[in-house]
């Protein structure tokens, strides 16, 4: 976790440096080290989203997970934890179960794309770790998510 | 008359009590000093609680009794500043006309005496309407137990007036919430029912949720993540020693634990390959028994008051609904049929009702239905209300309310209690934001 934070901070510094030197919004793709966590987050996308009370991987999610699988086959040094999350519009215990279901759905999709099952753990956070914090449909849609975290 | 019986408390606390004080004939209760809380409407009973004599803690004890009774919604505590009779002798009948004049239906008087390092508290409830003693008891304990003595006295008054067991000598376990929502610190805390004597049971280094008491109050079960957010699991913890142990070590998440009424078993959900089913574990031998086997989410299990059945929620029918099964598994039947999603069922300690959280039309509600699913009634609603828990008398519920988040800031999260008629709701004070309340049984005396 700390490692990820540190890498994010470094990535942010690169971004700032890039912007100040080029005086323009340079594409982020040029500023991160290929194969880094920042590369995965920015150029692949670390999360997929779900419909209310659902754990089916949507079309947009399949695209993201497909890109994740490609990247992970290239950079095989990472272990993964897929974190399942829910919006706040459910009860705590049910949401823990629903988050687990979402994490597992994303995991199964990655396995089907050829990522070894042994590389992927899951954990559910239910509604305990909202990102972003908010009580409107836009925030809830972003909170119904499975996030692939790299270790 | 003064038959004395001693009730030993576990550990440090000893309360010698329940000694009846000799008094006049036991008269049938007068109309005005009784209340039928199941009636659709009633006026709170006006009651005057006089500061207890004999020691300065007497005023504190009277204050706790006033607060308990007033907070129940069934009593109206008359302001001591309006009392006409001053310097009342706790061993003599009060001057009834002077109490009738200020509208009191009952007067509570008492005295505190100290002997051998203990305090002895005598109290009498006088029925002002018929001019007789309604009840009177004496309790002895260590001085630092004075709040418990006050709650026990309030319970005795509540029982005499309502005919129902009291619930003031109880505790509440809950989740204390601090910090920003994205990195919320959630610690298990335990306090007295009235919000006093708050203490923390977990250290906040990992997320801890859904505490529930054992019937003796000596243990709690709850779910907690690891300190580096490892897989959440169910823990059993001794409240006083703080010693805790994993309740089974499974590859998947275990959550939603709850004790059986006799304390010998814990029912919980365990997930495997993304699917959550219900299991029960023998607390002593740790034998595990699987109770559901469905591809649906089966969670929030709760035993019936007699331990023979389990109510839980499941989305096996497409949406989250309530089901009842045998406590040994099988015989599942759906009991909720209204609009919306049903969750967190809790069986009343009296067996008559099941309380639940209901989500419909974008709003949350707390409701009750009879154990067969009939007679559904909603008691409270809001943006987010969740997690009802029963007072031991099965007549009052506690739950939590969360306000909407805005501007990236967390809305407040607070504990509330409400009677099962839905008439009287009040916020329960907590030092921090609070959720997941679990009401204890009466503290063993």
Interface residues (C-beta under 8 A of the other chain):
Chain A: X1 X53 X55 X88 X89 X90 X91 X92 X93 X94 X96 X97 X98 X100 X101 X103 X104 X105 X107 X108 X122 X123 X124 X128 X129 X130 X131 X132 X133 X134 X135 X139
Chain B: X180 X181 X182 X183 X184 X186 X207 X209 X210 X223 X228 X229 X230 X231 X232 X252 X253 X255 X256 X269 X271 X273 X274 X275 X276 X297 X299 X300 X313 X315 X319 X320 X341 X343 X344 X357 X359 X362 X383 X384 X386 X387 X402 X404 X405 X406 X408 X409 X410 X411 X435 X436
